Amino acid sequence: MKKSLFETLLSFLLGISWAVLILGSLLSFKIFLDLGVFTAFFATIIFIFTTLFFILVLETMNLFRDAYEEKKKTD
């Protein structure tokens, strides 16, 4: 079954988002570590929640695309 361009792009963006989450959280912790451990931990948690929100948006788009494909198939 051939994937559509939208599905391919969505999968690519999800993979990039997970990579940004992992690398960005490590980088933000290292950057803010000079200001203290608590500040670094807090900044990293904020970054993680922000990135997880964008991942949730992409997953929701994927879910709605699947539901649309199923509805289109039954009609």
C-alpha positions in Angstrom: 0.0 0.0 0.0 1.5 3.3 -1.1 1.7 6.1 1.5 0.4 9.6 0.6 2.7 12.6 0.8 0.9 13.9 3.8 1.3 10.5 5.7 5.0 10.5 4.8 5.5 14.0 5.9 3.6 13.4 9.1 5.8 10.3 9.9 9.0 12.3 9.2 7.9 15.2 11.4 7.1 12.7 14.2 10.5 11.2 14.0 12.2 14.6 14.0 10.1 15.7 17.0 11.2 12.8 19.1 14.8 13.4 18.1 14.4 17.1 19.0 12.9 16.1 22.3 15.8 13.9 23.3 18.6 16.1 22.0 17.0 19.3 23.1 16.3 18.2 26.6 20.0 17.2 27.0 21.1 20.5 25.5 18.8 22.6 27.6 19.9 20.9 30.7 23.6 21.5 29.9 22.9 25.2 29.0 21.0 26.0 32.1 23.2 24.0 34.5 25.4 27.1 34.9 22.4 28.8 36.6 21.9 25.9 39.0 20.6 22.4 39.1 17.0 23.4 40.0 16.9 25.9 37.2 18.3 23.5 34.7 15.8 20.8 35.8 12.9 23.3 35.6 13.9 24.5 32.1 14.3 21.0 30.9 10.8 20.0 32.1 9.3 23.1 30.4 11.1 22.1 27.2 9.9 18.5 27.4 6.3 19.5 28.0 6.3 22.0 25.1 7.8 19.4 22.7 5.4 16.7 23.9 2.5 19.1 23.1 3.7 19.3 19.5 4.1 15.5 19.3 0.5 15.2 20.6 -0.7 17.6 17.9 1.0 15.5 15.2 -0.4 12.2 16.6 -3.8 13.8 16.7 -3.5 14.8 13.1 -2.5 11.2 12.3 -5.5 9.8 14.2 -7.9 12.2 12.3 -6.3 11.2 9.0 -6.9 7.5 9.8 -10.5 8.2 10.8 -11.0 10.1 7.6 -9.6 7.3 5.5 -11.9 4.8 7.2 -14.9 7.0 6.8 -14.1 7.6 3.1 -13.7 3.8 2.7 -17.1 3.0 4.1 -18.9 5.7 2.1 
